[in-house]
Amino acid sequence: MHASISSMGEAKRRKEQGLPPKEKKREKIEEKSNLLSKFFKSPRFGLYLGAVFIIYLIYDAIRFYTHG
């Protein structure tokens, strides 16, 4: 009997033992960071990141030249 169990796939073994199928881990991860993942998948993410970087550079240049 052990020889037939070892060649059997996990799904069939779980079904024969009356166990429920395994849950997929992917679903839990997507539920946690749903808002964040939508933001990163946005096609405008690079534009927003670039705008924030340029604003920071302007702020830093103004601060540098006014203290000198």
Buried (B, 14 or more C-beta within 10 A) or exposed (E): EEEEEEEEEEEEEBEEEEEEEEEEEEEEEEEEEEEEEEEEEEEEEEEEEEEEEEEEEEEEEEEEEEEE
